Amino acid sequence: MKLPVIDFASCAIRNKNVSPKDLKYVGDSIVKAFHSAGFVYLKDTGVSENDLEKVYKSAKQFFDLPIEKKKEYNINKDCFGYIGVGVERNSAQ
């Protein structure tokens, strides 16, 4: 399987002239990639390396917490929150 790559340049935050047609194309491409491959690589998002580093640092800090602390953030009715290891079932088996 080939890695689905979506070029986000036409829709990136820095692009002030983004058209509804561009947004729909990128959105449809992302949905298609998730349905066919289950993941996607977003290229030219406009997200800075500094922001990415902050996200990775925050994620590491959270996942380094003891399990009991993480359970305080269990998934809610809006599907936001922590899901423990082995809770989700990702295959029909």
Order of alpha helices (4+ residues) and beta strands (2+ residues): beta-alpha-beta-alpha-alpha
